[in-house]
């Protein structure tokens, strides 16, 4: 059963129901929010369920959780991103990419993986947005539902 492991770079996240995996991913998002270290507010978005590439959609799934952080002051946006760059590695995250993207605005992108939690995050600093924000998107590894259950989609 190792044929998918090398072809598909998505790590296994273990066995879970969609709801429990969603709750776990939301907790990871909260942990990242706590690391931002500047005043502001987060958008109120809920995690969703997506397919695991090349796997049975009835029994395998991933969780995604997109959300945004709006600093109280636009001038705090740089500090928020710097805080994350500094703090994430202290909390089990490995930064795999950091720097400006190829967009016209040259937004700063930070991509990090947490092998223990089987979650990856991409954070984009959108300084030119009105209002300025950090756009975060978490994606879990591939979960398998417990035997006898099917993936619940939301």
VOPAGU-2260 file (C-alpha; in pm, 1 decimal, decimal comma):
REM VOPAGU-2260
SITE   aa  ch    i         X         Y         Z
SITE  UNK   A    0       0,0       0,0       0,0
SITE  UNK   A    1     289,0     241,4     -55,3
SITE  UNK   A    2     209,3     324,2    -418,3
SITE  UNK   A    3      20,4     643,6    -328,7
SITE  UNK   A    4     264,9     754,4     -60,8
SITE  UNK   A    5     543,6     847,5    -302,4
SITE  UNK   A    6     324,9     971,6    -587,4
SITE  UNK   A    7     103,9    1181,1    -361,2
SITE  UNK   A    8     297,0    1423,4    -143,2
SITE  UNK   A    9      -2,1    1473,3      88,4
SITE  UNK   A   10      83,5    1321,9     427,4
SITE  UNK   A   11    -158,5    1091,6     603,1
SITE  UNK   A   12    -323,9    1267,0     896,7
SITE  UNK   A   13    -468,6     949,3    1049,7
SITE  UNK   A   14    -829,3     847,0    1110,6
SITE  UNK   A   15   -1099,8    1096,6    1201,7
SITE  UNK   A   16   -1452,1    1208,7    1128,5
SITE  UNK   A   17   -1487,4    1522,7     916,6
SITE  UNK   A   18   -1626,6    1716,5    1216,7
SITE  UNK   A   19   -1341,8    1621,4    1452,7
SITE  UNK   A   20   -1080,4    1696,6    1186,0
SITE  UNK   A   21   -1249,0    2032,0    1120,5
SITE  UNK   A   22   -1240,9    2116,8    1493,2
SITE  UNK   A   23    -872,5    2021,3    1511,0
SITE  UNK   A   24    -788,7    2242,1    1210,7
SITE  UNK   A   25    -980,8    2532,0    1365,3
SITE  UNK   A   26    -772,4    2490,0    1683,6
SITE  UNK   A   27    -454,5    2511,3    1472,5
SITE  UNK   A   28    -587,8    2834,3    1316,7
SITE  UNK   A   29    -653,4    2974,0    1665,6
SITE  UNK   A   30    -297,6    2889,0    1764,9
SITE  UNK   A   31    -164,8    3080,1    1464,6
SITE  UNK   A   32    -393,2    3373,6    1547,8
SITE  UNK   A   33    -241,7    3379,4    1898,8
SITE  UNK   A   34     109,9    3404,9    1747,3
SITE  UNK   A   35      29,2    3716,1    1541,5
SITE  UNK   A   36      90,3    3934,6    1844,8
SITE  UNK   A   37     -73,4    4255,5    1721,0
SITE  UNK   A   38    -424,2    4385,7    1781,4
SITE  UNK   A   39    -676,9    4314,8    1512,5
SITE  UNK   A   40    -957,1    4080,6    1420,3
SITE  UNK   A   41   -1001,0    3762,0    1224,9
SITE  UNK   A   42   -1268,0    3691,9     967,5
SITE  UNK   A   43   -1533,4    3446,4    1078,3
SITE  UNK   A   44   -1492,3    3158,0     837,5
SITE  UNK   A   45   -1543,2    2789,0     897,0
SITE  UNK   A   46   -1333,3    2499,2     769,7
SITE  UNK   A   47   -1453,3    2292,9     476,5
SITE  UNK   A   48   -1394,6    1944,0     338,1
SITE  UNK   A   49   -1209,6    1864,2      16,8
SITE  UNK   A   50   -1097,2    1547,1    -162,4
SITE  UNK   A   51    -763,5    1372,2    -126,5
SITE  UNK   A   52    -618,0    1352,9    -473,5
SITE  UNK   A   53    -629,1    1001,3    -614,1
SITE  UNK   A   54    -814,7     850,0    -315,8
SITE  UNK   A   55   -1170,6     723,5    -259,4
SITE  UNK   A   56   -1385,7    1031,9    -193,1
SITE  UNK   A   57   -1621,0     835,2      33,0
SITE  UNK   A   58   -1351,1     745,4     286,0
SITE  UNK   A   59   -1065,7     997,6     243,9
SITE  UNK   A   60   -1072,8    1374,2     286,4
SITE  UNK   A   61    -873,2    1684,4     373,9
SITE  UNK   A   62    -979,2    1992,0     568,8
SITE  UNK   A   63    -915,9    2344,8     444,2
SITE  UNK   A   64    -964,2    2660,7     649,9
SITE  UNK   A   65    -924,5    2999,0     475,7
SITE  UNK   A   66    -943,2    3309,1     692,8
SITE  UNK   A   67    -812,2    3664,6     709,3
SITE  UNK   A   68    -654,3    3880,1     978,1
SITE  UNK   A   69    -715,0    4254,8     975,9
SITE  UNK   A   70    -476,0    4452,1    1201,3
SITE  UNK   A   71    -626,7    4737,7    1402,5
SITE  UNK   A   72    -374,2    4965,4    1233,6
SITE  UNK   A   73    -247,3    4918,8     875,8
SITE  UNK   A   74     104,6    4994,3     999,7
SITE  UNK   A   75      89,5    4676,5    1212,5
SITE  UNK   A   76      67,7    4448,2     908,6
SITE  UNK   A   77     446,5    4419,1     864,2
SITE  UNK   A   78     486,7    4346,5    1234,3
SITE  UNK   A   79     217,0    4077,0    1222,7
SITE  UNK   A   80     396,6    3895,6     938,7
SITE  UNK   A   81     735,6    3931,3    1110,8
SITE  UNK   A   82     585,9    3787,9    1431,5
SITE  UNK   A   83     458,4    3485,1    1242,6
SITE  UNK   A   84     791,2    3434,4    1066,0
SITE  UNK   A   85     966,0    3441,1    1404,9
SITE  UNK   A   86     711,1    3251,6    1617,7
SITE  UNK   A   87     587,3    2970,4    1390,0
SITE  UNK   A   88     919,8    2776,8    1401,0
SITE  UNK   A   89     912,7    2792,1    1784,2
SITE  UNK   A   90     578,0    2610,2    1775,4
SITE  UNK   A   91     657,3    2313,7    1552,1
SITE  UNK   A   92     623,3    2483,0    1212,2
SITE  UNK   A   93     888,5    2457,7     942,2
SITE  UNK   A   94     891,5    2753,2     703,3
SITE  UNK   A   95     932,6    2609,2     353,9
SITE  UNK   A   96     889,4    2930,0     155,5
SITE  UNK   A   97     913,6    3300,3     235,4
SITE  UNK   A   98     932,6    3604,4      10,6
SITE  UNK   A   99     749,2    3819,0    -243,2
SITE  UNK   A  100     519,3    3650,1    -493,4
SITE  UNK   A  101     506,9    3724,7    -864,4
SITE  UNK   A  102     194,5    3941,2    -844,4
SITE  UNK   A  103     196,9    4309,0    -938,9
SITE  UNK   A  104     180,7    4396,0    -566,6
SITE  UNK   A  105     472,3    4163,0    -476,9
SITE  UNK   A  106     278,7    4031,4    -174,6
SITE  UNK   A  107     493,9    3859,2      86,5
SITE  UNK   A  108     412,7    3485,6     103,2
SITE  UNK   A  109     495,1    3255,1     391,3
SITE  UNK   A  110     433,8    2881,7     359,4
SITE  UNK   A  111     492,2    2654,7     658,2
SITE  UNK   A  112     426,2    2290,7     746,8
SITE  UNK   A  113     359,0    2138,1    1085,0
SITE  UNK   A  114     446,5    1768,6    1058,7
SITE  UNK   A  115     318,0    1688,1    1407,5
SITE  UNK   A  116     -25,9    1838,1    1339,6
SITE  UNK   A  117     -22,2    1728,3     970,1
SITE  UNK   A  118    -124,5    2076,6     856,4
SITE  UNK   A  119      25,3    2327,3     615,8
SITE  UNK   A  120     -43,4    2701,2     604,0
SITE  UNK   A  121       4,4    2964,8     338,0
SITE  UNK   A  122      -2,3    3324,1     460,6
SITE  UNK   A  123     -11,3    3616,1     217,7
SITE  UNK   A  124      57,0    3969,9     335,4
SITE  UNK   A  125    -175,3    4187,9     130,4
SITE  UNK   A  126     -50,3    4538,4     209,5
SITE  UNK   A  127    -221,0    4700,7     -89,2
SITE  UNK   A  128    -568,0    4566,2      -4,0
SITE  UNK   A  129    -824,8    4801,8     138,6
SITE  UNK   A  130    -819,6    4725,3     424,3
SITE  UNK   A  131    -473,1    4565,0     443,3
SITE  UNK   A  132    -480,5    4206,4     567,9
SITE  UNK   A  133    -308,6    3873,6     610,2
SITE  UNK   A  134    -482,6    3604,3     407,5
SITE  UNK   A  135    -434,0    3260,6     565,3
SITE  UNK   A  136    -520,6    2921,5     422,8
SITE  UNK   A  137    -466,9    2602,8     621,7
SITE  UNK   A  138    -488,7    2259,9     460,9
SITE  UNK   A  139    -469,0    1931,0     649,6
SITE  UNK   A  140    -310,3    1607,2     548,5
SITE  UNK   A  141    -531,2    1327,3     419,9
SITE  UNK   A  142    -766,6    1173,5     676,3
SITE  UNK   A  143    -947,4     840,0     655,0
SITE  UNK   A  144   -1291,2     815,3     814,4
SITE  UNK   A  145   -1343,6     543,1    1077,2
SITE  UNK   A  146   -1459,8     207,4     938,4
SITE  UNK   A  147   -1829,9     204,4     854,3
SITE  UNK   A  148   -1853,0     585,3     817,9
SITE  UNK   A  149   -1851,8     812,7     515,2
SITE  UNK   A  150   -1702,4    1157,2     465,7
SITE  UNK   A  151   -1939,6    1431,5     577,2
SITE  UNK   A  152   -1911,8    1730,1     342,0
SITE  UNK   A  153   -1957,6    2090,2     457,1
